[in-house]
Each structure stands twice: as C-alpha cells, then as structure tokens.
C-alpha cells in the first residue's frame, strides 16, 4: 500500500530492466513453460499499467518515496498455479517515475531466489545500490 498517493490518473508505461530480463525473467520462463509465464508477464504489465488502482491494495508495498519517485514491491501469482499473489512469494521490485509516467521493473524474483544468509530487505537494498545506483540517487536526492 502506498502511503503517498500518485498525483493523477494517467496510465503508466512499464518496462523490464535488462538486468531483470537477464537474471530473473529467464528463470521464471524456464520454470513455467509455454503460455503460463507469457500470460503471467502480460498480467504484470496490465496490473502495473493501472498502478493507481493497485496503490491502495495489499498487493503493493511502498519501500521508499521521494518527490515524484517511488520504489515498491508488487506481489504476483503465476498463471494456472492456483496460489494467491501474497502466498506465492513472487515479487517485482519496481521503480516508478511519476514525472515520466514510467515504471521500471528492476527485479522479478521469488523468495527462493534470495540467498539463505540474507533477508529480503538486505537483498533488495544491495542489489539496487550495486546494479542501479542512479535510481538510488534519485530517491535520495529527490531529483
């Protein structure tokens, strides 16, 4: 749930970062063959495109907000698994730029992708600072 509401009702563009495609989306595509992952990925796009509707639900958790920038987790379920989004442990880490109406999916991961000796917050923080320092700077500096 967002503590700070988005400024307007516009639809947002959604992009998967190259990093998420290379390291995480491939894993899901291998595990969930055929249409199962394709349908899930389309669903993620459609849900995030309408983030205004999702921002008040338990399916999104705001991690950071600074000016027109948000960093949040989005819970999703894989199609045809019969497991709810919350219980599945599948998440996207998303950076939202309200000034550009753009969301970048930074990570697509399952709780099983997190190393055993780290907690989820630590994993996300370190990945963000190592792979996407420019986004971390925007959140800190309110650019």
WOSULLIN-V257298 format. One record per run of one state. SS is the DSSP state (hx for helix, st for strand, lp for the rest). FROM is the first residue (numbers start at 1). LEN is the number of residues. If there is no record, write none. Layout:
ss from len
SS FROM LEN
SS FROM LEN
This chain:
ss from len
lp 1 12
st 13 4
lp 17 1
hx 18 14
lp 32 3
hx 35 15
lp 50 1
hx 51 4
lp 55 5
st 60 7
lp 67 2
st 69 8
lp 77 8
hx 85 4
lp 89 1
st 90 8
lp 98 4
st 102 9
hx 111 3
lp 114 6
hx 120 12
lp 132 1
hx 133 9
lp 142 2
